[in-house]
C-alpha cells in the first residue's frame, strides 16, 4: 500500500486594505467611455489612457474605444466620432483644438482635478504666481499647468526647487498640488514653502483627493510587520507608486508594484507569513482577487481587513450621456469584471 504524504501549505495572513482600487473619478471616466460607445457606437476615440491601467484600457479597446495621444491622430473619416478626454485633465489648448477641428468631445476629467484647475485659476486671477507641487511630465500636471498662460505656473518637485525659487513678488504666491501625491511628502514641501515664503497662499480647499488620502491611510495601517506589501497598479500611475513608498516607510519589509498576478516574483517572495495588499485608484478589484487566488494556491491564506474609511462618493456623468442606461453587464464591465 502506498501512503501519500499530505503536502501542507504554509500559513499566510493577507492584510487587505480598504479602501482600495477604483475611486469615483476613475469609475466616472470609464462609465463615460462605455456610455459613449452605447450611445454613439464604435469607434469612440480617447485622448491618452482614460485611466492608468492596461487591463482597463484593453477592455475598452475590445468594446471599440480607440486610444490616441493627440487629436491629429483621429482619421478624417471619423471626425464625427466622439473623443473623450482622460480623467487626468487636459490643457485648455486641447478642447480649443477640438473645436477648431470640429470634433465632438466629452471631458472625463475627474471633478477633483477640475477643482485644482479652478484653484490655480483663482490664484492667477488674484494676481498670484502659481506654484504647482507635482511630478514633471504627469498628465495631470501638464493639464493643470495648461490652464494658465506660459510662465504663470512654476512646478515644485523638491525642497531644492523651493530654495532655488526667486519670484518677482514673494508676497504674491499661491500653491496647489497634484491630486495623487504622497500626503507626507506634500506636507513637507508645503512646510518648506511656508518657511521660505511666509506670505504664500494655500488653495481654497485641499488639493490631494480623498481617494489618495484614504488609500495611503489604509496602507499605513496595514504595512507595519508585513513581510511583503503588494500594490496593484501601473508603472505610470502616480497614486499607485505613492502607495508603494508609503508601505515601505510605514514598516513593510519590502513593497512592490505589480499589474497582474503574473508579475509576482515568486522566487523572491520567500518565506513570508504576512502580506499587505492594496490597489491604486485605477486598478480593478478583479486583479486583487486574481492575486489573492495566486497566493491561495501556494499558501493557507487567511484574510485580515485593514479598514480606515468608507467611500460613498459618486460623480455623475455629463448631461449628454444621462439618457443612456447601463445594464448589469455594463456595470460589471465598468467595475473591471471583463
N, C-alpha and C positions, 0 to 999 in steps of 0.2 A: 504494500500500500504506500502510495506517495503522499507525503504530507507537504502541503504548500504553506510556506511561511506567509503570514499576513503582513503585507507591507503597510506600515503606518506612516501617515504623512505628519510632518512636524506642525505643531500648532502655530497659528499666526493671528494676531489681532489687527484688524484693519480699522484705523480711526478715520471714519468717513466724515468729511467736513460738510457742514450745512450752514449757510447757503453755499452752493457751488453751481457751476455751469451757467446756462443761459440767463441773461438779465433781460429786463423788459425792453431795452433798446435793441438788443440783438433779436429778440423774439419779434418785435415790430418790423424790423428790417427784412427778416426772412418772410414774414407774412406779406409784406408789400410786394415782393417778387412773385410769390405764389399767387396772390390775388390778381396781379397784373397779367400773369400767364393765363389765369382762368377768364379774365375779362376781355383781354385783347388777343389772346393766342400767342403762339411762338412765332418768331423769336421776341424775347424781351431782352434788351441789352442792359448790362450792369457795368457802370464805370468803377473799376477797381473791384477787388474782392468785397462782396457785400458785408461779410464779417471775416475775420482772420481765422478761417478753419477750412482745411482742404476737404474734409468729409462733407461739410455743408455745401461748399461750392460745387463739388462734383455731383451731389444730389440734385441741385438746382439745374446744373447743365443737362442732366438726364431729362428734366422736365421741359427744357427748351430755352433756358437762360443762356445768353452769350456774354462772356466777360471780356471787357476791353479796358485798356489803361487810359486811352484818350478818346474823345468823341470823334476825331477824324478817322478812327478805325471802323466806324459804322458804315457799311456799304451804302451807296446812293440808293439802291433798290429797296433798302429797309429804313429809309429816313422817316417813314411814318410810324415805325415801331416805337414803343415807349423805351426810354432809357432811365434806369434807376441809379441814383447817386448813393454811394455806400453809407453805412451807419457812422463812419468816421468823420463825415463832413467834407465839404469841398470849398476851395477858394471862390470868392464872388465871381471870378472870371469864368468859371465853368458854366453856371447857369446862363451867364451872359452869352457865352459861346453857343450854348444850346439854342438860345433864342435866335441868334444870328443864323444858325443852321436850320432854323425852323423845325427843331426837334421837340417832341412832346416828352417832358421829363417829370419824374416822380422823385422827390427828395426824401430819402430814407435816413437822413441824418438823425442820430439819436437826439431826442429833445434836451438831454442834459449837456450834450456837446453844443447844441444851438444856444443853450443858456450861457455857456462860456463865450461864444461868439458875441452875444449881446453885452456881456460884461466888458469884454475888450472894447467894443464899440462905444460903450458908455464912458470908459476911461478916456478914450480918444476925444469924444465929444466934449468932455470936461477939460480938455487941454493937457492931459497927461500923456507922457510917453509910456507905452505899454511894455511890460516885462512879462514874457511868457515862460513859465517854468515847464520844461518838457524835454522830449528827446528829438534831436535833429533828424529829419527825414521821415518821421512817422506821419502817416496820412492825416491824423487829427491835428498835428502841429502845423502841417502845410495848410490845412483848411482854415485854422484859426488865424494864422499869420496873413492869409489871403483875404481876410475880411476887411483889412485896412490898407491904406496906401503903402508902397515900398518905403522902408525906413521908419515906419511908425511903431514897429514891434521889434524888440530885441529878445532873442532866445537865451534863456538861462538854463544851463545843464548842471553846472558845478559851482561850488563856492569860489573857485578861481575865476569863473566868468563874472561873478559879482564883484570880486576885488579889482578886476580889470575895467569895470564899467565906469565911464566918465560921461554922465548925462549932461546935456546943456543946462538943465534946470533940475537939480536934485530934489527940489520941493514939489516937482510936478511929475511924479512917477506913480503908476498903478500896476498891480500884478494880477495875473490869472494863471491857472495851471491846467495842464493836460488832465483829462478826467481819470486816466488809468495809471497814475503814478503810485509809487510806494508812499504810504501815509507818513511813515517815519522819516524817509529821506526828504520829502517835501517840507515837512515841519522844520527840519534842519536848515534847508535853503531859505525858508521864509524868515527864520530867526536871523540868519546871516544878512539877509536883505534889510531887515528892520534895524540891525545894528549899524550897517553901513549907510543906510538912508532912512533915518528916523521918521521922515515925513511921507514915506511910501504908503500908498493907499491900497488896502485889500479890495478884493472883489466884493460886490454887494452880497454874495452868497457863496457857500462852499463850492469849489470847482471840482474837486475829486468826487466822483459819483458814489452814490450809496452802495452800488454793487461792488465796486473796487474795495471800498472800506470794509464791507461785510465779509467778503471773501478773505481778505487779509486777516481780519479778526479771527475767523474760524481756523485758518491755518496757524495763526499764532497760538491758539488754544491747543491744537492737535499735535503740534510739532515737538514739544519737549519730550525727550525719551524715545522718539521714533527712530528706529534704526535706519529706515529709508523713507523718504517722502516723495511721492509721485504727484506731479501736476499734469493734468491733461490739457494740452493746448498746443498752439502752433508756434514755431520759432519766431514768427513776425508778430506775435500777439503780445503787446506791451503788458497788459494786465496779468497774463499768464506767467511771463518771465518775472514779474514782480513777486508773484506767489512763491516761486522757487527761491528767490532771495529771502523773503520773509521766513520761510520754513527753515532755511539754514541759520539765520540769525536767531530764531526762536528756539533752537536746540536740536533740530533733526540731525542725525548722524551724517546723512547725505540727502541731497534733494535733486531730482531730475525732472526735466520737461519731456513728455512723450506725447505723440499724436495718436498712437494706437497701441494695442497690446503687443503687436509685432515688434515694436521698438524697445520693449523692455529688455535690458541686457542681462539675461538670466545668469550668465556665467559670472557676473559681477554682483548679483544680488546677495549671494552667500547665505550665511546662517542668520536669519533675522527673526525676531519674534513680534515686532510691532511695525506696522506700515501705516504711514499717513497718506491720505488720498484726497485730492481736491481737483477741481476743474476750473479753468478760466471761463470768463463770461461768454465766450463764443464757442465753447465746447459742448456738444450734445450729451445728454445723460446716457445714451446707448453705448458710448465709448467707455464711460465709467463702469457700466455693467460688464462690458467686454473684459475690462482689466480685472475686475473682481473675479470673474469666472476663470480667467487665466491663472490667478493665484489659487483659486479653489482646486484647480487641477493638480497643484503642487503642494498645497498646504491644507491643514484642517483650519478653515477660516471661521473666525467669529467677528462680527461687526460691532463697532462701538461708535456711536454718533457723537460728533463734536458740533453741537448746535449753538450758534451765537445770536441768530436773528431769524425772523420770519419775514419773507419778502412778499408783499401784496401789490407791488406797483404794476400798473398796466398802462401802456401808452397806446392810444388809439391810432389807427392808420388815417391817412388823409381822406377827406370827404369824397374824392373821386373814386375811391375803392370801397366805400362803405356799403354799396348796394350789392356787393358780391358776397355770397355765403360760403363759408368754408365747411366742408363735410368733416366727419370724424377722421376719415382717412387723410384729408388735407391737414388737419390739425396734428395728426400723428407725424406727418412729414415735417411740418413746421417745427415740431418738438425734437426732430432729429431721428425719428424712427423710420429709416428707409434703407 
